[in-house]
Amino acid sequence: MMGISFLSPWRLLLLIAVVALAVVYVVFQRRRSAYAVRFTNLELLESVAPKRPGWRRHLTAAVQLLALATLVVAFAQPTHEVKVPRERATVVLAIDTSLSMVATDVQPDRISAAKAAATSFLGDVPKDVNVGLVSFSGTSNLEVAPTTDRQAVADAIANLKLGEGTAIGDAIDTSLDALGTVPPAPDGSNVPAAIVVMSDGGTTMGVANDTAAQRAKQAGVPVSTIAFGTSHGTVTIPETGETVDVPVDAKALATIASTTGGQSYEAATQGQLTDVYASIGSSIGYDTVDRDITEWFVAGALLGFVVAAGFALAWSNRIP
């Protein structure tokens, strides 16, 4: 449960009346004590004043006041924020499968860690959310059209193959085309959609990033990006044995996210990547709504009054 807010917060001003009652009670009790001291003959006082429940009557009053305060809070219509699954939302995962993903700066290597984190993501979104998969190296491919079949997406992730080049712009275009195949909601409105691009480098071929980002912006589809890897990643070219630096290009990916209204992330370990996917899954798959919890406070107030009545009956044989 998140923070509590109120639909009618001005009604909380009635708590001033509850505080005033508490002050009146304290003043009244002090006056009673002062009046009792006037009896100089203590034996006479004990004979005319029966034994009182002492501190117990104060406990009864305190419970009553607390119950009354709780009732005032209920009158202010308290609410709290809760997450509810977003129906018919669709997200397309676009995963970089360029040869640089074999770099071992992320253990055991970038592509293995990416596959594991992407598979974990499937469990972070509600079952009703459609998930599609696009892979991209020099070209982009729609591996799985948006679907609620998590196993189909998981199998496709496991079978991703590497290739030469990096075409991030093409991947965004392919993802947008896949989102275009999702039917509208029953009322005709567009379903919530998003694209998540995970890559370790900049575009080397295909559609320019800016061109694809502008298309996504016009379509109202935010593209969140994950820059995965470190600045010291390297790969070895099998044919020549040459070692080539493949540092992650976080700046290019962040630009795509800012242009389209998405979020940009950086991850340098599999654990960080998994956490990023979990955060994205929560933002895509759930809406935060205010839920009325007035009945909770009404129930608490009623319980308080019942407890106070029980104390009074047990200690003074009368209802307060």
C-alpha positions in Angstrom: 0.0 0.0 0.0 1.2 3.5 -0.9 0.5 6.8 0.8 -3.0 7.7 2.0 -4.8 10.7 0.5 -8.3 12.1 1.0 -11.2 13.0 -1.4 -12.6 15.5 1.1 -9.5 16.6 3.2 -11.3 19.7 4.6 -13.4 17.3 6.7 -10.4 16.5 8.7 -10.9 19.9 10.4 -13.4 18.1 12.6 -10.5 16.5 14.3 -10.2 19.9 16.1 -13.5 19.1 17.8 -12.1 15.7 18.9 -9.1 17.4 20.4 -11.3 19.9 22.1 -13.3 17.1 23.7 -10.0 15.6 24.9 -9.1 18.9 26.5 -12.5 19.3 28.1 -12.2 15.7 29.5 -8.8 16.5 31.0 -10.0 19.8 32.6 -13.1 18.1 34.0 -11.0 15.3 35.6 -8.7 17.9 37.2 -11.7 19.8 38.6 -13.1 16.6 40.0 -9.8 15.9 41.8 -9.8 19.4 43.2 -13.3 19.0 44.5 -12.5 15.7 46.1 -9.6 17.2 48.1 -12.2 19.5 49.9 -13.2 16.5 52.0 -10.8 16.9 54.9 -12.2 13.8 56.6 -10.8 11.0 54.5 -12.9 8.3 56.2 -16.0 10.3 55.3 -14.8 10.7 51.8 -14.4 6.9 51.4 -17.9 6.3 52.8 -19.7 8.7 50.5 -17.6 8.2 47.4 -17.6 4.5 46.2 -14.4 3.1 44.8 -13.8 4.4 41.2 -12.1 2.4 38.4 -9.2 4.9 38.5 -7.0 4.8 35.4 -9.3 2.4 33.7 -11.9 5.0 33.2 -9.3 7.1 31.4 -8.5 4.2 29.2 -12.2 3.9 28.2 -12.3 7.6 27.4 -9.1 7.4 25.4 -10.4 4.5 23.3 -13.7 6.5 22.7 -11.8 9.5 21.5 -9.5 7.4 19.3 -12.6 5.8 17.7 -14.2 9.2 17.2 -11.0 10.5 15.5 -11.0 7.4 13.3 -14.6 8.1 12.3 -13.7 11.6 11.3 -10.9 10.3 9.1 -13.4 7.9 7.5 -15.7 10.9 6.9 -12.9 12.6 4.9 -13.0 9.6 2.4 -9.5 8.2 2.6 -8.0 6.5 -0.5 -4.7 4.8 -1.2 -2.8 4.1 -4.4 -2.8 0.5 -5.7 -1.5 -1.1 -8.9 -4.0 -2.9 -11.1 -3.2 -4.8 -14.2 -3.6 -2.8 -17.4 -5.8 -4.7 -19.8 -4.8 -5.2 -23.5 -1.5 -3.4 -23.2 1.1 -4.4 -25.7 4.9 -4.2 -25.5 7.5 -5.2 -28.1 10.9 -6.3 -26.9 13.6 -5.4 -29.5 16.9 -7.2 -28.6 20.2 -6.5 -30.2 21.8 -9.7 -31.7 24.9 -8.1 -33.2 28.2 -9.9 -32.9 29.3 -7.5 -30.2 26.9 -9.2 -27.9 29.4 -12.0 -27.4 31.6 -9.7 -25.3 32.3 -11.1 -21.9 32.5 -7.9 -19.9 29.1 -9.0 -18.7 29.1 -12.6 -17.3 28.9 -15.1 -18.9 28.5 -12.8 -22.0 26.2 -10.1 -23.1 23.8 -12.1 -25.1 23.4 -14.9 -22.5 22.7 -12.3 -19.8 20.3 -10.5 -22.1 18.3 -13.7 -22.9 18.0 -14.5 -19.2 16.8 -11.0 -18.2 14.4 -10.8 -21.1 12.9 -14.2 -20.2 12.5 -13.0 -16.6 10.7 -9.9 -17.9 7.9 -12.1 -19.2 6.9 -12.9 -15.6 6.9 -9.2 -14.6 3.9 -8.2 -16.7 0.3 -9.3 -16.2 -0.8 -12.3 -18.3 -3.2 -10.2 -20.3 -0.5 -8.0 -21.6 0.6 -8.8 -25.2 4.4 -9.2 -25.7 6.1 -9.3 -29.0 9.8 -10.0 -29.9 12.0 -8.3 -32.5 15.6 -9.2 -33.0 18.1 -7.0 -34.9 21.6 -7.0 -36.1 22.2 -5.7 -39.7 18.5 -6.2 -40.3 15.5 -6.6 -38.0 13.2 -9.5 -37.8 9.8 -10.0 -36.1 10.4 -13.2 -34.2 7.0 -13.3 -32.4 4.0 -11.1 -33.1 2.4 -9.6 -30.0 0.8 -12.4 -28.0 -0.1 -13.5 -24.5 1.6 -16.9 -25.2 4.6 -16.4 -22.9 6.2 -19.7 -23.8 6.3 -18.8 -27.5 8.2 -15.6 -26.7 10.5 -17.4 -24.2 11.4 -20.1 -26.8 12.1 -17.4 -29.4 14.4 -15.6 -27.0 16.3 -18.8 -26.3 16.8 -19.3 -30.0 18.1 -15.9 -30.9 21.1 -16.0 -33.3 23.8 -13.4 -33.8 24.6 -11.5 -37.0 26.7 -8.6 -38.3 25.8 -5.0 -38.0 23.4 -3.0 -35.8 20.1 -1.6 -37.2 18.3 0.1 -34.2 16.2 2.2 -36.5 15.0 -0.8 -38.4 14.1 -2.5 -35.1 11.9 0.4 -34.1 10.2 0.4 -37.4 9.6 -3.3 -37.3 8.2 -3.0 -33.7 5.8 -0.3 -34.8 4.6 -2.4 -37.7 4.0 -5.2 -35.2 2.0 -2.9 -32.9 -0.1 -1.9 -35.9 -1.4 -5.5 -36.1 -2.9 -5.4 -32.6 -6.7 -4.9 -32.8 -8.2 -1.9 -31.0 -10.1 -2.2 -27.7 -13.8 -3.1 -27.9 -14.7 0.5 -27.5 -12.6 1.4 -30.5 -9.8 3.1 -28.5 -6.1 2.3 -29.1 -4.5 -0.1 -26.7 -1.6 1.1 -24.6 1.6 0.2 -26.4 5.4 0.6 -25.8 8.7 -0.6 -27.3 11.7 -1.6 -25.3 15.0 -1.6 -27.2 18.0 -3.3 -25.6 21.3 -2.7 -27.4 25.0 -2.4 -26.7 26.0 -0.1 -29.5 25.0 2.5 -32.1 23.3 2.1 -35.4 25.7 1.1 -38.2 23.2 0.5 -41.0 19.6 0.7 -42.0 17.1 3.5 -41.0 18.6 6.3 -39.0 17.7 6.4 -35.3 16.1 9.9 -35.6 13.9 8.9 -38.5 12.5 5.9 -36.6 12.2 7.8 -33.3 10.1 10.5 -35.0 7.8 7.8 -36.5 7.3 6.4 -33.0 6.7 9.8 -31.6 4.0 10.5 -34.2 2.4 7.2 -33.4 2.3 8.0 -29.7 4.5 5.0 -28.8 7.2 5.6 -26.2 10.4 3.7 -26.8 12.3 2.9 -23.7 16.0 2.0 -24.2 18.5 -0.1 -22.3 22.2 0.4 -22.9 23.6 -2.9 -21.9 27.3 -3.6 -21.4 30.3 -1.6 -20.3 32.8 0.8 -21.7 35.6 -1.8 -21.8 33.9 -4.6 -23.7 35.9 -6.4 -26.4 35.4 -9.1 -29.0 37.8 -11.2 -31.0 37.4 -11.6 -34.7 37.7 -15.3 -35.5 39.1 -14.9 -39.0 42.0 -12.6 -38.0 42.3 -13.1 -34.2 42.1 -9.3 -33.9 40.6 -7.9 -30.7 38.1 -5.1 -31.2 36.7 -2.7 -28.6 32.9 -2.7 -28.4 31.9 -0.1 -25.8 28.3 0.5 -25.1 26.8 3.6 -26.7 24.4 4.9 -24.0 24.1 8.4 -25.4 22.5 7.3 -28.7 19.9 5.2 -27.0 19.1 7.9 -24.5 18.3 10.3 -27.3 15.8 7.8 -28.8 14.1 7.5 -25.4 13.9 11.3 -24.8 12.5 11.9 -28.4 9.7 9.4 -28.0 8.8 10.0 -24.3 10.3 6.7 -23.1 12.8 6.1 -20.3 16.5 5.4 -20.8 18.4 2.9 -18.6 21.9 1.6 -18.3 22.9 -1.8 -17.1 26.4 -3.3 -16.7 25.5 -6.6 -15.2 22.8 -9.3 -15.6 21.3 -8.4 -12.2 21.0 -4.7 -13.2 19.4 -5.7 -16.5 16.9 -7.9 -14.7 16.0 -5.0 -12.4 15.6 -2.7 -15.3 13.2 -5.1 -17.1 11.3 -5.5 -13.8 10.8 -1.8 -13.5 9.7 -1.5 -17.2 7.3 -4.4 -16.8 5.7 -2.6 -13.8 5.3 0.7 -15.6 3.9 -1.0 -18.8 1.7 -3.6 -17.3 0.0 -1.8 -14.5 -1.9 1.4 -13.8 -1.9 3.2 -10.5 -5.4 4.1 -9.2 -6.8 5.5 -6.0 -8.9 3.0 -4.1 -11.5 4.1 -1.5 -10.7 2.7 1.9 -13.3 4.5 3.9 -14.8 1.2 5.1 -11.5 0.3 6.8 -11.7 3.4 9.0 -15.4 2.9 9.7 -14.7 -0.6 10.8 -11.9 0.6 13.0 -14.1 3.2 14.6 -16.9 0.7 15.3 -14.4 -1.7 16.8 -13.1 1.1 19.0 -16.6 2.0 20.3 -17.3 -1.7 21.0 -14.1 -2.0 23.0 -14.8 1.1 24.9 -18.3 -0.2 25.8 -16.8 -3.5 26.9 -14.4 -1.7 29.2 -17.2 0.3 30.7 -19.4 -2.7 31.3 -16.5 -4.7 32.8 -15.3 -1.9 35.1 -18.3 0.2 36.0 -21.3 -1.9 34.9 -22.6 0.8 32.6 -22.3 1.9 29.0 -20.2 5.1 28.8 
